[in-house]
Amino acid sequence: MNTIELDNQYVMHTYARLPVVFVRGEGCFVYDDAGRQYLDLLAGIAVNGLGHCHPKVVAAIREQAGVLMHTCNLYHTALQPKLAKLLAEASGMTKAFFCNSGAEANEAAIKLARKAAKLAGYPEKTEIITALGSFHGRTLAAITATGQSKYQKAFTPLPPGFMYVPYNDVDALKEAAGEKTCAIMMEPVQGESGVHPATPEFLRVARELCDSLGAALIFDEVQTGLGRTGKLFGFQHYDVVPDVMTLAKTLGGGFPIGACLAKGKYAEVFEPGDHASTFGGNPLACAAAIAATTEIIEGGWVENSREVGAYFAERLRALPGITEVRGMGLMIGADLDFSGFPLRSNPETPVAKQIVIESLAKGLIINATGETTLRFVPPLIISKELVDMAIQRLQAAICESVAQQ
């Protein structure tokens, strides 16, 4: 029985997997079980910020795995506070809570905001405002915070106390905020809905409302954090500093780890017993995260993200059928319009998905976030030369997907 047959028989199908089996990765490339090479512009959905198997991350994991992988959080370990200090000094936050994923980090932020309101003497302040089109994870609270009903409808009833406003709609945000608001939770750039950056006014008003209402401003930087947008953190594009910030994805260089960071009074909210994560901040994960974060900061990869991201966006705008290119750094969305040009292979398949399939056949890994939108979140180490290779393969995939007249 081969890998795909084993998967079909024994793995719960929570993913619509394409028929390829990856067995090895190096830099911006992955290789399948037949030895074929693929240029990876998805990077594990923005996880492999330093590419696959970065030598410094691999060395850190190997060394730590031979020393201490896990001990419970009832005891001190050496690397957890070192990682917390590194992230706090880089972000301007004060303290960190460690977990294993972005969803868990957002879950911690939600609990922190609600407890903070109660500590301040306002037990009725329980409402959290998020944006339509957002994505905050797959736990029950995180999908409730996610402003997309397609992720929620199978799991009702949902936890109460969440409100949604159109992203970048300042008037709607002002109308939704009130005395019961304990937090406003936003992504500086929405990823899953097709890469939509926030407007400066929207985040500025969110900050002002939180200040006036005594609410926490939470930025979900699970995807935007650690160089993805061309700055170390997405909020740095806006001159708006959150009270609470969540990280994951790129943080571990490919190893699972998440973090909820907070500043000021919000850094002092949790007490022993309030929240926990069995595996959170274990020595192995912290070793990987210290190596990855240090390399991103010191290796020039934030600047590379900004420079190569601008070049990539420019090259995308010249491709046929692409009507708009959005994003920051190496977080890019491209809208497609091939009306009047039927799909060559399967007219029932949305055009973006068809291009993803054809790209894979040509050795290029990309992602579709909707029927007509492609998303690109390649490793931060990608070069302009590799962008040129990607554009060549993508153009061929577009031409193969669409019946040109």
GISULWO-V515694 format. One record per residue. N is the residue number from 0. RES is the residue in one letter. D_LAST is the distance of its C-alpha to the last C-alpha in whole Angstrom. Layout:
n = <N:N>
res = <RES:RES>
d_last = <D_LAST:D_LAST>
This chain:
n = <0:1:2:3:4:5:6:7:8:9:10:11:12:13:14:15:16:17:18:19:20:21:22:23:24:25:26:27:28:29:30:31:32:33:34:35:36:37:38:39:40:41:42:43:44:45:46:47:48:49:50:51:52:53:54:55:56:57:58:59:60:61:62:63:64:65:66:67:68:69:70:71:72:73:74:75:76:77:78:79:80:81:82:83:84:85:86:87:88:89:90:91:92:93:94:95:96:97:98:99:100:101:102:103:104:105:106:107:108:109:110:111:112:113:114:115:116:117:118:119:120:121:122:123:124:125:126:127:128:129:130:131:132:133:134:135:136:137:138:139:140:141:142:143:144:145:146:147:148:149:150:151:152:153:154:155:156:157:158:159:160:161:162:163:164:165:166:167:168:169:170:171:172:173:174:175:176:177:178:179:180:181:182:183:184:185:186:187:188:189:190:191:192:193:194:195:196:197:198:199:200:201:202:203:204:205:206:207:208:209:210:211:212:213:214:215:216:217:218:219:220:221:222:223:224:225:226:227:228:229:230:231:232:233:234:235:236:237:238:239:240:241:242:243:244:245:246:247:248:249:250:251:252:253:254:255:256:257:258:259:260:261:262:263:264:265:266:267:268:269:270:271:272:273:274:275:276:277:278:279:280:281:282:283:284:285:286:287:288:289:290:291:292:293:294:295:296:297:298:299:300:301:302:303:304:305:306:307:308:309:310:311:312:313:314:315:316:317:318:319:320:321:322:323:324:325:326:327:328:329:330:331:332:333:334:335:336:337:338:339:340:341:342:343:344:345:346:347:348:349:350:351:352:353:354:355:356:357:358:359:360:361:362:363:364:365:366:367:368:369:370:371:372:373:374:375:376:377:378:379:380:381:382:383:384:385:386:387:388:389:390:391:392:393:394:395:396:397:398:399:400:401:402:403:404>
res = <M:N:T:I:E:L:D:N:Q:Y:V:M:H:T:Y:A:R:L:P:V:V:F:V:R:G:E:G:C:F:V:Y:D:D:A:G:R:Q:Y:L:D:L:L:A:G:I:A:V:N:G:L:G:H:C:H:P:K:V:V:A:A:I:R:E:Q:A:G:V:L:M:H:T:C:N:L:Y:H:T:A:L:Q:P:K:L:A:K:L:L:A:E:A:S:G:M:T:K:A:F:F:C:N:S:G:A:E:A:N:E:A:A:I:K:L:A:R:K:A:A:K:L:A:G:Y:P:E:K:T:E:I:I:T:A:L:G:S:F:H:G:R:T:L:A:A:I:T:A:T:G:Q:S:K:Y:Q:K:A:F:T:P:L:P:P:G:F:M:Y:V:P:Y:N:D:V:D:A:L:K:E:A:A:G:E:K:T:C:A:I:M:M:E:P:V:Q:G:E:S:G:V:H:P:A:T:P:E:F:L:R:V:A:R:E:L:C:D:S:L:G:A:A:L:I:F:D:E:V:Q:T:G:L:G:R:T:G:K:L:F:G:F:Q:H:Y:D:V:V:P:D:V:M:T:L:A:K:T:L:G:G:G:F:P:I:G:A:C:L:A:K:G:K:Y:A:E:V:F:E:P:G:D:H:A:S:T:F:G:G:N:P:L:A:C:A:A:A:I:A:A:T:T:E:I:I:E:G:G:W:V:E:N:S:R:E:V:G:A:Y:F:A:E:R:L:R:A:L:P:G:I:T:E:V:R:G:M:G:L:M:I:G:A:D:L:D:F:S:G:F:P:L:R:S:N:P:E:T:P:V:A:K:Q:I:V:I:E:S:L:A:K:G:L:I:I:N:A:T:G:E:T:T:L:R:F:V:P:P:L:I:I:S:K:E:L:V:D:M:A:I:Q:R:L:Q:A:A:I:C:E:S:V:A:Q:Q>
d_last = <44:41:40:38:40:43:41:40:43:45:43:42:39:38:35:32:32:29:30:32:35:36:39:40:39:39:38:35:34:35:35:35:37:36:36:32:32:30:29:31:29:31:34:36:34:36:39:39:39:41:39:40:44:45:48:50:49:49:53:54:53:55:58:58:58:61:63:62:59:60:63:63:63:67:68:67:64:64:60:59:61:60:56:57:59:56:53:56:56:53:52:55:55:59:59:56:56:54:52:50:46:45:45:49:49:48:50:53:52:52:56:57:56:58:61:61:61:64:66:66:67:64:64:62:59:57:53:50:47:44:41:38:35:38:38:42:42:43:47:48:49:45:43:45:45:41:39:37:38:36:38:41:41:42:45:47:50:49:51:52:52:49:47:43:42:39:38:39:40:44:45:44:46:49:49:49:52:55:59:57:55:56:52:49:46:43:41:40:37:35:33:32:31:28:30:32:35:38:39:42:44:43:45:48:48:48:51:53:53:54:57:58:58:59:56:54:51:49:46:44:43:42:39:39:43:44:41:38:37:39:42:45:44:42:45:46:43:44:48:49:51:51:54:52:49:48:46:45:42:42:46:47:44:43:47:47:49:49:51:52:53:56:58:61:62:59:60:64:63:62:66:66:65:63:60:59:57:58:56:55:56:57:58:55:53:55:55:51:50:53:51:48:49:51:48:46:48:50:47:45:42:42:41:39:37:37:36:33:32:31:30:27:26:26:23:21:21:19:16:13:13:17:18:22:24:28:31:34:35:33:32:29:26:22:21:17:15:11:12:9:7:10:12:11:15:17:16:19:19:19:16:19:21:18:18:21:21:19:21:24:23:22:26:25:27:26:26:24:27:25:22:20:22:23:26:28:31:32:36:37:38:34:34:31:31:30:28:26:26:24:22:20:20:19:16:15:16:13:11:12:13:9:6:4:0>
